């Protein structure tokens, strides 16, 4: 029986995708739920697995081609048995690499896991897979690395770039040279989409930014006092600053609904809920998964969700549903050392809060100059809907809640 292998159904916000990597070819045997192909959209990388065991009959769409929702990618002869090519016993480095690659393809795993295996020259055979259906997880590989020394492929072996991940730009500069070397590489689909949205945000909104600074000493003291107990009670969830800022943003959004609204044509849509987007950095750029109904989440829930989003983003496991929507965004450039910046709006949202690095600075307190850990805050907003007065009051509210974090819990 011939079974059609189709692309996933894309949501309305995703028009099409690109076939980024095939992991099986015509004549290859596949097991149920074994990874066949990866599809890159402008938001996430989707994995298509075999619906049942069999043999790949034909591939309809080549790597690099653009596809639409539910397009037929390949055909599968269900229940058939394929033949495996005989192994090359020459012992060459190329054969070793090919064998390892085929072995890696025979065990279900994500692109991040394959990249980790390639980096350390590991074969998935012999590594205990704890994921559902025998899927190899990143944690399995990391646990294996702690127990046994790694072995790399010989330097003469041709490196294989991890599937779905753009190759690093290498200009082969061994030292000073008089040559004016350039290298042209195609922009990834995600990078192109990010560029398109950022350009659109600057051209189609009346974006303006207001700044303030917040004294982080009270929050840092609270964090030091309860960090260990918090982690123990909440099953290892770390107590960071993002949980407090997200909760402060929720409270401020309720007081200033214009910042939580969006423009739809000639209408203003006021949202009676707070879905907070949290910017997460990956190799290809920033992705913004969304905390649904963040107002009803505890600080522990927020911190656990953000940690989960970070792990999923690195493993390319974020779903389109997790990245769709959002009424307001919080971006923490301080983790990279940014002292001050202007965050760009994420349309159709009308506000985004930018956090920055904490730096000790002299400030005046009670008539004296003291050294305090200070953070600059930036609020970018769409001036078509949010007035300057509202934006300033919103940011001052955030400042007041962070400098007296008990007010976040008391909602005052």
N, C-alpha and C positions, 0 to 999 in steps of 0.2 A: 504494500500500500504506500502510495506517495503522499507525503505530508508537506505542505507549504510552510516555510519558515518566514514569518512576517515581522516587520518592525513593530515596536510598541505603538500604541495609540498616543499621539502627541496631544497635549492640551492646547487650548486656543491660543495661548501665549507663545507657542513654539510652532513656527511655520514649517520648518523642515529640519533635516539633520544630514550629517555626512558620515559615510561608512569609514571609520578611522582605522580599523584593524580586523582582519580575518584570522581566526585561530585554527580553523579547519579548512581543508580543501576537498575537491571532488574525490570520492573514493575512500575518504577517511571514515573510520568507525567512530561513533560518538555514543556516549552514555547519556542517560536521562539527566537533565539539568546541567550538562556539560557546556561550558562557555563556547559559543560559536563565533560571535562577532561583537564588536563594540561600535556604538553609534554616538558620535559627538554632536550635541546640540549647542546652542549658544548659552546654555545654562549648566548642563550636566552631561556626563558620559553614561550612556545607557548600555547595559549588557543584555544580549539576546542569547538564551540557552536553548539546548535541544529539548523539545517537548517529550520525546521518548527516544529509546535507543534505536540505532540504525546506522545507515551509511549515507553520507552526503552524495546526492546524485549530481547536482549542478549548482553553481553559484551564479545568480542573476545580476548582482550589482558588485562592481569592483571597488577596491579601496579608493577613497577620494571622491567617489560619486555622491551627489546629493540625492536624498530620498525624501519622500513625504510620509505622512502618518500611515502606518499599516501597509507599507509597500512590501511586495514579495521579494525576499532577499536570496532565498535558496530553496531547493527541494530536497527532501529527506526520504530515503527508502526505509520505512519503518520495519524493524525486526531483522533487516539484512545484516550480514557480516562482511566487513571489509577485509582487505589484506594489508599487512604492514610491510614496508620495504625492509629487506635484510639489512642488518646493522653492518657498518663499515668497520672491519676489524683491523684496519691499518694503524689505529691508535693515533691518528693525526689530531691536531688541535681542533681543526674544523669539524671533524666527526664528533669529537667530544662535545663541542658546543652544540651541534645539531641534535645529538642524543639528549643532552640536558634540556634543550628547548622543547623537543617532542615530549619528554617526560613531564615538563612543566605544564604542557598543554593537556595532558591526560588527567589532571587532577583539577577539580573546580577551584578557582581562586580569582581574586580581583586584580586589576592592573597594578595597584600599589604593592601587592604581595609579589607579583612577578618581577617588578622592578627591584624589590628587596632581594629576591633570590639571585637575579642577575648581578646585582651589586656585590654580593658576597660569594658568587660562584657556587651556589648551592643547588642541589637537586631536591625536589619536593619529596621524593621517595625517602622514606626513613624519618620524615618529620610528621609527628602525630597531628592529624587534622581534627580539630574539635568543633568545626562549624557544622551547621545543619546539612545533612546529605553528604558528609565527608568533605565539606569545603574547607580549604586551607585558609586560615586567618593570619593577619599580620602578627597578632599576639603569639601564634604558634611558632612563627619563624623567629621572632625575637627571643622567645623562651628557648628555642633550639640553639640560638647563637650564644646564649649565656652558658650552655652546658658543654658545647663542643667547639674547638677552634675552627675557624672558617678556612676554606680552601678556594683559592681563586683560579680561574682558568689561566693557562699559559699566556704570557703577554703577546705571543704571536697570533693568538686566536683572534678572529674578527669579532669585535664587540657587537652585541645586538641591542638596539635601542628598545627600552620598554614600550610595549604596545600602548598606543593612546597618549603617549607623553612626548612632547616635542623634544627633539635632540638639542643638546646644549650647543650654543654657538661657539665653535672652536676655530680660531684663526691661525692655529699652528704657529704661534709666535714663540720661538725658542729663545729669543734674545733681541737686542736692538737690531733693527733692520731699516734700510732706506726705502723699502718697498711700501707703497701705499695700498695696503691690503683691505679689501672690502669683501663682505659675504652677504648675499641676499637670501633670506629664508621667508617662506610664506607665513603670514600672520595666522595664528590658530583661530579657529572659529570663535572660541570664547573671548579671546583678546579682541577680535574684530567687533564682536557684539558689545563688549565693554566700551570700546572706543566710540561706537555708534551712539550708545546711550549717554555717555558723558558729553559728547558733542551736542546731542539733542537737548540735554538738560541745560547747557549754557545758552543755547540758541532759542529755546522755546519757553523758558521761564525767566521771570524777573528776579534772579537770584541775588540775595544780599546776605552778608554775614555780620553778626554781632559777636563780640568777644567779652569774656569776663575771666576772673581767676577765682579759684576755690582753695581754701586752706584744708589740706588733706590730713592734718594732725589728728583731729577727733576720730576720723574714720580709720586711720592707721592704728590708733591706740585701741579702738574697739576690735579691730581685726587681730592684733597681737594678743589681746586678752582672751578671745574666744576661738582662735583659729584651730587649735588642736582638738578642743571639745567638739567644735562644729564638725570637723572631719570625722571624728569618732562616731558621733550620733548619726551623721548622714552618710554612712557607708563609704567613706573615703572621698566624698565630694569636697573639693578645696574651696575655701572661703576667699574669694577674690574681691575686686572692686566693681566688676561689671554688674553683679547682682544688685548692688546698692544703686548704681546709676540707672539701671533698667527700671527698678521700682520707683526711683525719684522721677524718671521720665513719665511713667504711667500717671503718677499723682499730678504732675505739672500739666499733662495732656488733658486731664479731666477738668482742670481749672481754666485752660485756654484751648477750647475745642477747635479753634481755627488752625492750630498747628497740627491737629490730628485729622484734618479734613483734606479733601482733594478736589481738584477742578475737573469737571466733565462737561466739555463744551461751554455752554452758558450757565451751567448749574454748579452749585457748590454741594458736595457730598460730605456731610458730617458723620463721622463714624462713632457709634456708641460703644466702641470696644477699643482696646489697645493691642494691636498686633505689632510687636517691635522687631524690626529687622536688625540683625547683629552681623556686622561685617567680619568675615573670616578670610584670612589670607591663605591662598594656595599658590603653587608654582605659576599657574597661568594668569593669576590676578586675584581680585577680590570677589568672593561670592557672598550673598546676603541671605542666609536662611532666616526664617521668621519664627519668633516665639508667639504662638497663638494665645490670645487672651492672657497676656502677660500680667494683667492686673490681678488675676486670680492665682497667680503662681507665687510661691514663697521664694525667698532669696535662695534657699537650697535648691528648689526646682529650677530656678533660672541658671544657677551655676552648673548644675548637672546637665541641663539641656545644652548650654553653650559648649561644655566639654564634649558632649556627644556630637554636636555639629562639627566641632573641630576635627574629631577623629573621622567622621564620615567624609568630610571635605578632603582630608589627606588621602583617604582610601577611594575617593571618587564614588562614594555611595549616597550622596545627597540626592533626594528625589526632587522632581520638578515641583511637586506639591509643597515640599518643605521650603522652597525658594520663591514661591509665588505669593503675591499679595504683600501685606505689610502696610501699616499706616504711618510709621515713623521709624527712623533708623538711628542706631547708635554705633559709632565707629571709633575704635581705640587705636589711634596712631602712636600712642605713647609707648606701646610695646616694642616699637622699632626705634624709639628715641626721638620722635618728633616733638619739638618744643612748641610749635605753633603752625597751624595750617588752616586752609579754608576747605572744608568738606563740600563735595558736590552733591546736589540733590539727587534722589533716586525717584524719578517721576513714576506715578502721579503724586507721590508724597509731597507735602509742602514744607517739611522740616527734617533736618538731620543734625544730630549732636555729635561733635567731634571732641574726643578726649585726647589728652597729650601727656607727655612724660612728666613725672613728678620731680621737681627740682627745688632744692633748698635755696631760699632767697630772703633777703632782709625785708621785713615789712613793719609798718607801724602798728603797735597794739597797746592800747591804754597809755598813749603818750610816750611809749618806748619803742626803740628799734630792736626787733627780735628776729631770729632765723627760724623760718617755718617751711615745711614741705608744701610747695605750692604747685598747682596744676592750672594751666590755661584751658578754658573751655571755649568752644566755638559753636555757634548755632547758625547754620545756613538755612534760609527760608525763602519761600516764594512771595515776593513783595506784592504780587497781584492779589493775594488773599490775606496775608499776614502783615499787619502794620508794624512799623518799627517799635512803637510803644509795647505792643503785645509781645514781640520777640524778646525785647529787653526784659520785660516782666517774667516771661517764661524762663529765661536763663537765670535770672535772679532767684526764682523759685527753686531751680535745680541747685544753685549754689547754697541756698539756705538749708535745704534738705540734707545735702551732703555734709555741710559743716556742723549740723546737729542731727545725726542719723536717727536719733530716737523719734524724731518727727515723722520719719518714713513709716515706722511701725504704728505710730499713733495717728497718722494721716492728718496732721495739723500743720 
